[in-house]
Amino acid sequence: MIRVGIVGISGFGGKVLLDILLKHKDVRITYVAANSTTGRVDDIWPEFRRRTDLVCTKYDPAQAIEHCDLLFLALPHMESMKIVDPLLKAGKKVIDLSADYRLKKTSLYKKWYSAEHMDRKNISKAVYGLPEIFRAKIGKAKFIANPGCYPTAALLGLAPLVSVQGSNVASVIIDAKSGVSGAGRKVAEGFMFCFVNENFKAYRVLNHQHTPEISQYLGIMAGRELPTVFVPHLLPINNGILETIYVSLKKAVSQVRLEDLYRKFYKTEPFVRVMPNGVQVEIKNVVNTNFCDISISLSDDRKLVVITSVIDNLVKGAAGQAVQNMNIMYGFEEQEGLL
Ligand SMILES: NC(=O)c1ccc[n+]([C@@H]2O[C@H](COP(=O)([O-])OP(=O)(O)OC[C@H]3O[C@@H](n4cnc5c(N)ncnc54)[C@H](OP(=O)(O)O)[C@@H]3O)[C@@H](O)[C@H]2O)c1
């Protein structure tokens, strides 16, 4: 049994972590914290009445270190980097759900997050927590940079193709759509019911901060930089992401070979489901689960692959994947708490 803490319990990611970890047989939640929100967790999230007596306090590093073996940080970017170093120095394991340690180049962080990185020395210690690609490294890691929601759906959708056919890929276009919880709990006019309901729009076109994260890890998988375009959209639903990914190839491939590639790549993966030929993925089939569902189609000239990939942004795109990473780090059953 390990002792875990959740920092950011009053946020959406923190709430889903709480839900999963309360059901996990190998952990005890011993510390929960936030910033301005304090008090009983079942007052902050009334649906947890009779499930927990935990009390949220303002984050205090000494308390976190005393009470926990592992900390989940579900904080806005720029906040995790202020608190990671003392936790690592105290020998604690950390899984950070923010974007602070995902990009290996601080110049990219500055460009896309408009800020200087304040904890450069720990960036190289962070292992990117995408289990399907980096499981061996995660198993030995003390510090995980949990992937972003859009990058998770994109990288899982593309991994088999770019890993094996990287030199054959001419370009990648990712047309992504997310539910509103992707923006977190903070209230902003554009995310209010009246602005989102019965509406659909693109935002941050060619300018979204997940672009360099997707490019960085596609490049690692392909062994070279891939020309990639990423455009997100806001869906009038609470949870879920669907990405339609167009991959132009230089040389034609066969449908049978393509399907075979995806099935073999994910054959032993507990949380990736490749759809039968002709069956399209749907958001409703993955909401509240840690699954990523993937469909693949091929154009008549066999040089355009269309991949559709769906996840729950708060589960496989955040808290569920974080718990999957913890399970791998500690040698627990990988599905524990997640099925
Ligand atoms: N939402 C998603 O779908 C999603 C998916 C993948 C990754 N992520 C990433 O995960 C992180 C959390 O996202 P979220 O959607 O859960 O955000 P959120 O709903 O806005 O919650 C943020 C949480 O952080 C707490 N917090 C802020 N500053 C703090 C500080 N200095 N010390 C302690 N606690 C502090 C807030 O507490 P107060 O209430 O006290 O302010 C709140 O509990 C973000 O970096 C986000 O980019 C989110």
PDBQT file of the ligand as one rigid body, heavy atoms in Angstrom, charges set to zero:
ROOT
HETATM    1  N1  LIG A 401      -8.851  19.400 -18.178  1.00  0.00    +0.000 N 
HETATM    2  C1  LIG A 401      -8.296  18.495 -18.980  1.00  0.00    +0.000 C 
HETATM    3  O1  LIG A 401      -8.974  17.842 -19.795  1.00  0.00    +0.000 OA
HETATM    4  C2  LIG A 401      -6.808  18.231 -18.899  1.00  0.00    +0.000 A 
HETATM    5  C3  LIG A 401      -6.303  17.165 -19.650  1.00  0.00    +0.000 A 
HETATM    6  C4  LIG A 401      -4.930  16.903 -19.606  1.00  0.00    +0.000 A 
HETATM    7  C5  LIG A 401      -4.099  17.702 -18.833  1.00  0.00    +0.000 A 
HETATM    8  N2  LIG A 401      -4.620  18.746 -18.143  1.00  0.00    +0.000 N 
HETATM    9  C6  LIG A 401      -3.704  19.567 -17.370  1.00  0.00    +0.000 C 
HETATM   10  O2  LIG A 401      -3.815  19.197 -15.996  1.00  0.00    +0.000 OA
HETATM   11  C7  LIG A 401      -3.650  20.339 -15.165  1.00  0.00    +0.000 C 
HETATM   12  C8  LIG A 401      -4.899  20.495 -14.307  1.00  0.00    +0.000 C 
HETATM   13  O3  LIG A 401      -5.999  20.695 -15.168  1.00  0.00    +0.000 OA
HETATM   14  P1  LIG A 401      -7.490  20.876 -14.640  1.00  0.00    +0.000 P 
HETATM   15  O4  LIG A 401      -8.353  20.873 -15.835  1.00  0.00    +0.000 OA
HETATM   16  O5  LIG A 401      -7.751  19.923 -13.524  1.00  0.00    +0.000 OA
HETATM   17  O6  LIG A 401      -7.380  22.381 -14.034  1.00  0.00    +0.000 OA
HETATM   18  P2  LIG A 401      -8.391  23.159 -13.100  1.00  0.00    +0.000 P 
HETATM   19  O7  LIG A 401      -9.732  22.516 -13.154  1.00  0.00    +0.000 OA
HETATM   20  O8  LIG A 401      -8.285  24.593 -13.484  1.00  0.00    +0.000 OA
HETATM   21  O9  LIG A 401      -7.794  22.945 -11.619  1.00  0.00    +0.000 OA
HETATM   22  C9  LIG A 401      -6.556  23.503 -11.218  1.00  0.00    +0.000 C 
HETATM   23  C10 LIG A 401      -6.304  23.098  -9.788  1.00  0.00    +0.000 C 
HETATM   24  O10 LIG A 401      -5.005  23.593  -9.402  1.00  0.00    +0.000 OA
HETATM   25  C11 LIG A 401      -5.135  24.232  -8.135  1.00  0.00    +0.000 C 
HETATM   26  N3  LIG A 401      -4.064  25.207  -7.986  1.00  0.00    +0.000 N 
HETATM   27  C12 LIG A 401      -3.790  26.284  -8.779  1.00  0.00    +0.000 A 
HETATM   28  N4  LIG A 401      -2.676  26.910  -8.346  1.00  0.00    +0.000 NA
HETATM   29  C13 LIG A 401      -2.240  26.194  -7.266  1.00  0.00    +0.000 A 
HETATM   30  C14 LIG A 401      -1.141  26.328  -6.372  1.00  0.00    +0.000 A 
HETATM   31  N5  LIG A 401      -0.251  27.321  -6.510  1.00  0.00    +0.000 N 
HETATM   32  N6  LIG A 401      -0.999  25.435  -5.355  1.00  0.00    +0.000 NA
HETATM   33  C15 LIG A 401      -1.888  24.436  -5.194  1.00  0.00    +0.000 A 
HETATM   34  N7  LIG A 401      -2.958  24.260  -6.013  1.00  0.00    +0.000 NA
HETATM   35  C16 LIG A 401      -3.121  25.134  -7.024  1.00  0.00    +0.000 A 
HETATM   36  C17 LIG A 401      -6.519  24.846  -8.156  1.00  0.00    +0.000 C 
HETATM   37  O11 LIG A 401      -6.889  25.115  -6.834  1.00  0.00    +0.000 OA
HETATM   38  P3  LIG A 401      -7.831  26.373  -6.392  1.00  0.00    +0.000 P 
HETATM   39  O12 LIG A 401      -9.231  25.914  -6.585  1.00  0.00    +0.000 OA
HETATM   40  O13 LIG A 401      -7.499  26.569  -4.971  1.00  0.00    +0.000 OA
HETATM   41  O14 LIG A 401      -7.442  27.533  -7.288  1.00  0.00    +0.000 OA
HETATM   42  C18 LIG A 401      -7.303  23.669  -8.778  1.00  0.00    +0.000 C 
HETATM   43  O15 LIG A 401      -7.522  22.688  -7.813  1.00  0.00    +0.000 OA
HETATM   44  C19 LIG A 401      -3.421  21.521 -16.102  1.00  0.00    +0.000 C 
HETATM   45  O16 LIG A 401      -2.047  21.790 -16.216  1.00  0.00    +0.000 OA
HETATM   46  C20 LIG A 401      -3.999  21.054 -17.426  1.00  0.00    +0.000 C 
HETATM   47  O17 LIG A 401      -3.385  21.666 -18.548  1.00  0.00    +0.000 OA
HETATM   48  C21 LIG A 401      -5.956  19.021 -18.137  1.00  0.00    +0.000 A 
ENDROOT
TORSDOF 0
